[in-house]
Amino acid sequence: MMTKPRLVMTRRFRPAVEQRAARDYDVVLNPDDRVLSPQDLVAACMNADAVMACHSELFGADVIRALGPRLKIIANHSVGTDHVDLAAAAAAGITVTNTPDVLSDATAEIAMLCMLGAARRGAEGDALVRSGQWNFWSPDFMVGRQVTGKRFGILGMGRVGQVAAERARGFGMQVHYHNRRRLPAHLEKGAVFHDSLESLLSVSDVLSLHCPATPGNDGIINARTLAMLPDRAIVVNTARGMLIDEDALVQALQSGRLFAAGLDVFRTEPGGNPALAALPNVFLLPHIGSATEETRDAMGFRALDNLDAFFAGREPSDRVA
């Protein structure tokens, strides 16, 4: 009998995913579901052929150089790969894959939840009812912003951005977007293309972020760019926390320049930003964009598909390095 490849699974995954992995691989699990430190990550992977990792594991250049020669593939359970130094992985001869496509619907749903939660003051309303302080009503009580007919600006019209556009159209919103390249008409579906970020910002009553977390996009939403939004706009981020200068966002929200923000991601995760959490006009979620039963199963299976292809000598369909 051939020896199964040894696979380190860095977090607790869905039961069906772990069961399939155990069928085909010599699996090393993380039953406590704790975040592995760089030292623990290196120790776990030293005697492994593969690792199935999440965005919570940081494979910086130092970690990758310390992994040893046995590890051949990092199969990410995520679309984003900003937690992996791809150049260092390539130099070490380590294949890196991700899980595109399968989480677009779930993440777009969370973008809509963040938009509506921010626009309709969802966090404030929930707190009032739960705390027992809801003892008043009038026509001026808890008035928010209606999204119907508003302009929905998308920064990054990739897979998730395109699904978010469909959902926004369902609310009768006008879709605008900025992307590195204009989409063909059959994907654009009537959305208005802006060839500059500045042009997009000027018409975004709701700005929804769906661009990748590259070094060039670090803090792309900052004091300068926030000032370009229409008065009392809403900012939604379900992509990566590094896209926003959070100090500038706090100031814009405190001043009333922005009406509200809906955030599923933060620069510090887990934990978020206490300054944002202290504001009543911020709707907050703990990075759960892809957290549905269907999507987390699909992500795990997609990562395993990439591993299966690699160890069968085929090209993984989702190779990024």
N, C-alpha and C positions, 0 to 999 in steps of 0.2 A: 504494500500500500504506500502510495506517495505521501510524504509529509505535507500537511497543510501549511500554507503560509501563516506566520504569526502576525496577528492584527491587534494593535492597541486601539481600543475605543475610549476616547478621552473623557467622555461624559456618559451619563445615563441616557440611552436612546429609547425609542418606542419599543415595546415588547416584540412586535413582529420583526422589527429591524434587527434586534439583538438575536432573535431566534434564527433568522436567516444567516446572519453572520456566523453564529456558532456552528451551523450546519456545514459551512464551506471553509472556515478558517479556524486556526488555533487562536481563540480570542482571549485577550486580556481586558477585563472590564474594570470600570471605576464604580463600584457599588455604592460608594458614599456620595457620588456625583459632585465631588469637590473640584474646584479649579486647580489645575496642576501648575505649580510654580515652574519657572524655566528649568530649575535643577531637577524637579520631579519629572518633567516632560522628557528631559534627556535620559534620565535613568530608566523611565518606562520604555523608551523607544530604542535603547541601545541593542537589545536582543530581539528586535521586531523587524519584520519585512515591510510592514505597512502601518500607517496610523490613520484612523478616521477621526478627524478633528473638527472643532467648532470655532467660531470667531473668538471664543473666550481663551483659546490657546495661542500664545504669541510665539511664532516661529521666526524670530529675528535672526540676523546673520550669525550672531554668536551661538545661538541654540543650534542652528543648522550645521555649523562647522563642528559642533561637539557631538553630533548624533552618531557618528561612526559609519562604517561602510555598508552595513547590512540593510539599513532602511532605504527603500527604493521609491516609495510613493506616499504622498500626503493626500488623502482623499478628503476634501473639505465637505462638511455638512453645512454649506452656505453658498450663496452666490458671490458675496464679497470675498476678496482674498487679501485685503489690506493688512491682515494679521500675519501674513506669510511674506518673507522677503523672497520674492520670486527670482530675482537675479542670483541670490545666494543659493537657492534651491537648484537652479539650472546649473550653476557652477559645480555643485556637489553631485550632479547627476541624479537628482531626485525629481521625479515626476510630480506635478501638482495638478489636481482637478478640483472642480467646483460643481454646484448643482443648480444650473440655470433653469428657467422655464417653469418648474413645478411650483414655485412659491409666488408667482405673479398675482394670482387671484387673491390669495390670502393677504398679501401685503397691501394690495390696492384696497381691499376691504378695510384694513386698519387705517389707511390714509383717509378714507371717507369717515370713519369713526372719529379720527382726530379732528378733521375739518368740522364735522357737525358738533362734536363735543366742545370745540373752541367757539364756534359761531353761536351756539345756543346755550352757552354757559353751563355745560353739563356738569363740570366738577363742582361749581357753586351750588347748583340745584341738588345734586346728590348729597352734598355735605349738609345742606339745610334740612333735608328730610331725615337723614340718618341721625343727626344730632338732636332732633326734636325741636329745632328752632323755627320750623315753618309754621308761623302763626299769623300770617298776613297775606293778603292778595289785593292787587289793584291793577288797573290797565297799564301802569308804569312799572309793574313788578317783574323783575328778571327778564327784561327785554334784551334780546340778543340781535344778531344779524341774520337775515335770511340769505341763503345761498342761491336760491332759484334766480336765474337770470344774471348772476354775477360772472365775472371773468376768472376762469380757473387757469392759472399759469403753471406750467410743468417745466421744471429744470431737469433735463435728462429724459428724453423720450425713448427709452429702451423698453424692455418687455414689461416691467412694472408700470412705467409711465404710460404706456399705451393702454393697459387695462384700466389704470386710474382715469384716463381720459374717457373711456367708455362709461365708467361709473359716474363721472361728473356730467356727462351728457344726459344721463338718466335723471339728473336733478335740474335739467334745463339750463346748464351752465355753458358759457362760451369758452371753448378750449383754445388756449394759446400755448406755445412751447418754444424752448430754445434747446438746441441739440448741436453736437459737433457737425452733424450732417443733416440736411433736410430729408425727411422721409419721403418715399414714393407716395403717390396720391392714394393708393389702395390701403396704405397703413396710416396715412395722415388723416383721412376720413373727414376732411373739412376743417381740421384744426389750423390755426393761423401760425405760421412759422415766423420766428424772429431770429435774425442773423446775429444778434448780440444779446448778451445778458441784460444790458441796460434797457434795451427796447422791451424785452419781456417784462422786466420788473415794473415798468411804467404802466402796464395794463393789468397787473395781477392783483385783483381783489383778494384772491386766495393764491398763495404761492406754495406749491407742493414740490418737495425736493426728492428727486429720484436719480441723481447722478452718482457715479462711483466715487469712492473715497480715495482719490489719488492725491499725491502731494500738491499738485496744482489747484486742487479744489479745497484744500484746508482753509477754513474760515472764509469761504467764498461769499457767505452771507454775513456781513459785518456792518459796522456803523455806516459806511459809505453806501453800500448796496441797500441796506434797509431803508435809508432815506429816499431811495428812488421809488419805493412802493407807493401806491395810492394811500391817501390818508385813511387810517383805521383798517388797514389790510389785515389779513390772517396768514400766519406762517405755519406750514405743516411739514414735519420732517419724519419720514419713516425709512430713511436711507441709512445714514451714518452720522453720529454726533459731531464728528470733526468738521462737517460742512458749515457749522454755525459758530460764530464768535458769540459765546453765551453771555458774556458781559455786555456786549452791545445789544443783544436781544433783551436782556433784563431791562436795560435803560429805555429801549423803545417801548416795551410793554408798560413800564412804570410811568412814562411820560404821556401815555395815551396815543402816541404816534401809531402804534399798532393796536388793533382792537383785542387780539388774542393770539395765542399759539397753541397748536396741538402737536405734541412731541411723543414719539415712541423710542427715540434714541438720544443718547447724550455723550458728551465727551468722556465722562467717568461712568463706567459700567462694570459691575452693578453699582447702584447708589444714586446716580443722577446728579442734579445740581440743586443744593438747598435754596439758593437764591431764586431759582425758577419755581421750586416747589412752594415757596412762600407767597407767590403771587396768585390772586384769585382768578386771573384771566389766562391761566395756562392749564390745559387739559393734558394730563400726564399718563403714560403707560410704560411698563417695564420691558421694553424691547420684545414685544410679542407679535411682530408683524406676520411671521410665518407659523404662529402657534395654533394650528388647527390639527385635529387628528389626521385628516386626509393629507395635509401638506407635509407634516413632519414624517409621516410614513413614506410619502413620495420622495422626500429629500434623502432619507436614509437609504431607500432602495436605489436612488440614482447614484449615491456615493458608492454603494456596493456594486452597481453595474460597472462603474468605472474601475473598481478594483478587480472585478471578474475579468474584464477585458484586458487589463494590464497583465494579470498573471496567466492569462491564456495566450499571451503574445500578440494581442491585438492592440490597436491604438484606442485609448479611452476617448469616448466621444466628447468629453468636457475637459480636455487638457488645457491648462492655462500656462504651464511651464514644463 
